[in-house]
Amino acid sequence: MKRRFSKPIFSILLSFVCLYGNAQSLDQAKTLYTEGNYAAAKPVFAKIVNQSPNNASYNQWYGVCCYETGDLENAEKHLLVANKRNVLESYRYLALIYTKKQHYDEAVNFWEGFIELQNKRKEDISEAENNLETVRKLLRMEENTEDIQVIDSMVVNKNEFLDTYHLSEESGTLYPYNKFFDSNVNASSTVYKNQKGDKIFYAKPVEDKTYTLFSQNKLLDDFSDEKQLFKDRTTDCNYPFVLSDGVTMYFASKGYGSLGGYDIFVTRYNINTDTYLAPEQMGMPFNSSANDYMFVIDETKKLGWFVTDRNQPEDKVCVYLFIPEEKKKSIAAEDPETRRARATLSSIKETWKESADYSGLVKLAYTDGNERNEKPKNDFTFTINDKATYYTLNDMKSDETKTLYSEYLKMTEQINGLKTKLDTMRDSFHKGNSSKKEQLKPLIISAENELYSLMNSAKTQEKKARNAENKRLGIKY
């Protein structure tokens, strides 16, 4: 005879099994979390936090997993729940989130809260204090953002950003390090050669793989007499550019109080002591908590460039084109949102003068030397391999490549159109009232997601075209 359980007993047993099952999943997720495997732990915490939405610990663990996997929106939402219960790590991660979002005033508040709790627990606060000072510095720099006109921007492959720098003959020449030097050193750096062609400035990795700045003079037909520009070899310095005066040098460094990664600095050569003066850090919008580098001013064209990886995928950077100001001045805006937009360049149109037409300057920026009044002859720059680079569809040997790359070009047009649309919406958002902002916020988020997806698709399409051409050329890839 089969034994039957009454309904109440069966319900109790079922609840026990469910609770045991969740506890087991929770233990596994916590183990993964402790090991730093946030991606694997995330779906388990997502399920658990959905069942207990007010549990501070669950929200904390899930929020950290979201942050570590790049989902800042959900990270912020759940960490704020944990923060209401004063969970220590919620303060630190919220400070990191608001730093990434360039809300430095809020980041300061969360670092201060984090330090206060650490003090109560008698924990070491030195690292947190350093982070707090960095964010305070970011806030001060944001409040003194320079008033410049950024007239164009271009997202390019990280290893191809120099292709967008078209200097006048009077401003010298820039080269990728590995193309200029025939050596075994594989360096992610650049070489600047002055107008006369008798001096070069460059960076290369030294013994501990830290990049250090050097110069060489041309003697007869060869460059020689290598000279290290700064005595310190422990501070990473890279991407030098020297003005026509031969004295003023811009470069990027991860030291000297950098905000994070590379920051742009300026220094001047002291003829009397044969040394460079203490570097001065450039302000916003040139610097950020991301990597900012390759600052160049073409005094003939009266234009400048710099490159940054802020808000970009890992293999992409954005090159900004701007009009240098002879005298530095800060923006007059008192509104924090306006200052933040100008400091982070969330919309370059915010920097434009009313009714100004920059089309002529943009055209001038992308022409070389004596060809300033001519249209560029190249339709695009498409690197196939170390020995082949194409500039028109007719250069391609494979019909399949032409088809694939034509689709890629259509995608880039869509990307540019979507960027323009986003700029317009962001412009309306910053100028609109609270109701208008609430209306635009989901539209902007949707457009940003669409843009990111389209950029990934374009990257895949470009790779397909490259592979097809290499196959046609008989090159393994």
N, C-alpha and C positions, 0 to 999 in steps of 0.2 A: 504494500500500500504506500502510495506517494505521500510524503509529508507536505502539507501546505502551510504557508505563512499567512498570517492575517495581514490585511492591508496596512495597518499602522506599523507593524514590525518590518514589512517589506520596504516601506518608505524610509524607515530609519536606516536599514541596511544600504539602500540605494544612495541615500545622502552621505553615509559613511564612505562608500566606494568613491563617490564623486569628490568628496573632500580629500580623501587619500590621494586620488589621482591628481588633483590640483596641487597638493602639497609636493608630490613627487616632481611634477613639472616645474614648480616654483624653485625647488632645490636645484634642479638641473640648470634652470635659467640663471640662478644666482652664481652657480659654479662657472658658467660661461661668462657671466658678467665680470666676475673676479679675475678670470683669465684674459679679459679684454676682448672676448669674442662677442662684440655687441650686436653684430648682424644676426648671429644665430639666436641670441637671447631675446632680441627685440619682439618677434611674433608671439613668444610665450608671455612676455610682460604685457603686450598689447591686449591679449585675451584676458589676463588676470585683472588688469586695471579697468577693463570694461565691466567686469563683474563687481569690482569694488572701486568705483570712481573717486571716492573721497579718501582712500587709503594713501597717506603721505609717502610711505616707503615705496609702494608700488608705482606711484606717480614719479617718484624720484628715479627709480631704476629705469623705468620706461623712457623718461625724459632724457636721461643720459644716453641711452641707446639711440634715441632719435638724433641727439646732437652728434654723436660719434659716427653716425651713418649719413650725416648731411641733411637731415630733416629738421631744420631750425624752427619751422612754424609749430610743429607738434612738440618739439623739445621745449619751447618757451611755454606753451599752454600747460603742459603737465608739470614742469618744474615750478611754475607759479603756484600750482596746487600744493606741492610739497613745501614751498617756501612759506605758506601760511602757517605751517607747523614748525617753522624754524629748522628745517632739515639743513644741516651744515653745507653739504655739497651742492644743494640747490642754489645757494648764494654764488658759489664759484662759477657754476655753469651758466647761470643767468648773466653774470658779469661778462663771461666770454661771449655769450649770444649777443648782448647789447653792444659789445665792442665790435663784433662782426657787422652788426646792423648800423654802425656808426652813431648809436645813441649813447654817446660817451657820458652824458650827465647821469643816465640811469645806471650805466656800468660802474661809475664811481660809487653810487649808493650801495650797490650789491657787494662791491669789494669791501667797502667800509663795514657792511653787515657781516661779511665773512670773517674779517679780521676781529671784530668785536666778539664773535662766538669762539674764535680760536683762542683769544686772550682768556676768556672764561674757562676754557678747557686747558689752559696753560700749554698750548701747542706753539710750535715755531711759526712766526708770522712773517719772516723775512721775505720769502718768495711772494707772498700775497702783497706785502708792502711795495715790492718792486713793480708788481703788476698794477697796483693802484697808482703809483707814480707815473707809469707809462700812460695810463688812461687819462690821468689829469693833464699830462702833457698833450695828449691828443685833443682834449677839450680846449686847452689854451690855444693850440694851433688852429682849431676850428673857429674859435672866436676871432682869430686874426687872419682868416683866409684871404689870400691875395685876390685882388680884382683884376682878372685877366680874361681875354676873349679866346675861348677854345672854339675854333672854327670848323674842325672836322675830326672824325675818329674812324678808326679802321681796325676790325678784329682780324688777326692773321695767325698763322702757325707760329709757335714760339721760336722755332729755329729759322724763321724767314722774316723777322721784323725789320731787318736792315734794308730789305727791298723797298720799304716805304720811305726811306730817307733819301731824298734827292737834293744834295747840296750843290750850291754854286761853286764854281772853280775857286773862288776866293776863300771859301770856307774849308777847303781841304777835302779829304776822302776818308770814308769808313769802310773797313773790311772785316769779314769774319776771321777770327784768329787762324783757324785751320786752313783757310784759303790763302792767307798772306804768307804764313811761315811753312816751309817744307820741313817739318819735324815730326817726331814721334809723339809729341805732346798733344793730347786731345783736350782742348780747352773750350769751354763755353764762355767765350769772351770776344772782344773786338779789338781792332787796331785802328788808331787814328793817325793819318799822315797829314802833315801841314801843307799849306798851299805851295810852298817852295819845293816840297818833296824831299827835304833834307833832314827831317826829324819825324820819328814815330813815337807814339805813346800806346801802351797796351797793358793787359793784365794776363798773368799766367799763374797756374798753381805751383806753389813751392812744396817743400818737403812734406808738410802736414796737410797738403791739398788745399790750403788756404790761398785764395787769389791775392796776388800782390801786384802793385803798379810798377812798371818799368818804362824807361825811354831809351832810344838809341839814336845816334847821329849817323848820317851818311858820310862815309869816307871813301872817296873815289867812286866805285860802282856798288859798294855793298854797305849795308847798315851794320854797325858794330858799336863797341864801347857801351855795352849795356849798363844802365844805371838804375838802381832801385830808388824810387821817389820818396818813400816813407821808410823810416828805420824799422818800424814795428811790422813784423811778419805774422803776427797772431790775429790781426784785424783784417777781415775779408774785404778787399777793395777791387772794383772792377769797372768796366765800361767808361774809359776816360774820353773827354773831348776838351780841346783847348781853343779858346777864342783867338782871333787874328793878332791880338796883342802879344801872344806867346807867354802870357803871364797868368791869365785866368783859366783855371781848369775845373770842369765839372766832372764828377764821377759818382759811382754808387758804392755804398758800403753797408755792411751788416753790423758795423761798430759805431763808435762815436755817439752813442745814445740813439741808435736806430729804433724806429717804432715797431719794427718787425720785418725780418727779411732785409732786402736791400732798400735803403733810402738814398735820396739824391743829396749830394753835398757840393759845395763850391770852396775852392781854395785859391791862393795866389802865390806865385813864385817870388821869393825874396832874393833879388840879384846879389845883394851884399853878403848874405850868409849862405847862398847856394842851397836853400831849403825852401820847403813850402810851409805857409802859415797854417795855423790850426784850422781844420775844416769847419765850415759853417753849414748847418743843416737847413735845407730849403723848407719852406712852409707848405701849407695846403693851398691849392689842390694838387700840387706836384707830388707830395708824399702822403702815405697812408699806412695802415697796419699791414698791407700786402707788400709785394715786391714792386718797387718803382726804380727805373734806371734809364740809361742811355739818353740823358738830357743834352740836347743840342740846340744851339742858336746859330742860324745863318744870318750874319749881319748884313749881307748883301740883299737877300730876299726879305729881310726883316720878319723872319718866321722862326718858330721853334718847334721841336718835337720832344716827346718823352714817351716811354712805354711802361705799361703796368699790367700786372696779372689780377688786379682787383676785380672781383665778380666774374671771373673767366674760368672755363674748364681748364684742367691741368695742362693741356698741350696748346693752349691759346693765350694770346696777350692782346691788349688793345693799345694802339698807337694814337696818341693825341697830337693834333696840330694846333698851335696857339700863336698869338701875336705877343711878342715880348714887350714889356713896358719898361721904359727908361728909368722911371721912378716907381718904386714899389708903393702900393697903397692897398689898404684893406677894404673889403666890401662894406658898404654902409648899412646893410640890412641888420635890424635888431631882432627880427623874428627868427627863432631857433631853426624852424623848418627850412627857411630860405637859406640860412647860413649852412645848414647841413647839406642841402642840395648843391650849393656852390662848392663846398669843401670836397664832396665826394663825386662831383660831376655826374650826378644822377640824370641830368639833362643838360647837354652842352648849350642848348638854346637859351637856357637861363643866363648864360654868360654873354650873349650877343647884345650889341648896342641896337637901339630901336631903329628900324628901317635900314640897317646896314646890309650891304651886299658884299659877301665874301667870296663869290664865285671866282673872281679873277685871282685872288690870293690862293685859293685852293688849287686852281689850275697851275699857277706858278709853282706851288709846292711840289707838284709831281712831275716837273720837267727838269732835265739835267742841263747843267752848263750853258752852252750857247743855244740850246734848243728851247729856250723859255717861251718863245712865241709859236712853237710848233706843237701839235698834238702828239702825245706819245704814240709810237708806232706799234707797241705791243698791246694786244688785247688783254693779256693776263700773263702771269708767271706760274708755270706748272712744272715742278721738278719731278722727273721720272726716276732718275737714279743719279749716281755721282757724276755720270758723264753726259747726261741728257736733260735739258730743260727746254720746254716748249712755250711759245708765246702766242701762237695762233692755232686754230683747229687744223689748218692746212699742214702744220708741222707734224701732225700725228700720222703714224704709219698704219695703224689699225682702225678700220671702220667702227669696230666695237668701242674703241676708246673714244672716238669722236661722239658717238651716241651717248655713252656714259658721262663724258665730261660736259656735253651740252646740257644734260639733265642737271648736273652739278651746278652749272652756271645759272640755270633757271632757279635752283634752290637758293643760290646766293642773292638773286634778285628778290626772291620772296623774303629772305632774311633781312635785307636792307629795307624793304617795304615795311616789314613788321617792326623793325627798330624805329623807323620814322613814326609809325603809329603809336608805339610805346612812348616815344619822346613827347608826342602831342598829349597823350593821356596823362603822363606824369606832370607835364606843364599845367594842365587843367587841374590836376590833383593838388599841386602845391598852391595854386591861386584860389582854389574853390573853398566854399564853406564846409562845415562838418557834414551836412547832408550830401553835398556833391562828392566829398571824399568817400563816404560810405558807399555811394553808388559806383564810384570808379574803382574802388579797391579790388573787388572780385574780378573785374574786367582786366585790370593790370596784372593780377596774379595769373589769370588764364592766359593772357598774351605772353607773359614771361615763360610759363611752362611750354607754350607752343613754340616760342623762340628757341628754348633750350633743346626741345625735341627735334626741331628742324635743323639746328646746328649739328646735332649728333648724326642725323640722317645725311646731311651734306658731307660730313667727315667720312662716313662709310662709303658714300657714292664716289668721293674723290679717290679713296683707296682702291675701289673696284676699277676705276679708270686707269690708275697707275699700274695695278697688277695686270690688266689686260694689255697695256702697252709693253710692259716688261716681258710678258709672255710672247708677244709678237716679235720682240727684239731677241728672243731666245735667252733672256736673263732670268735666272732663278731668283725667286723672292720668297 
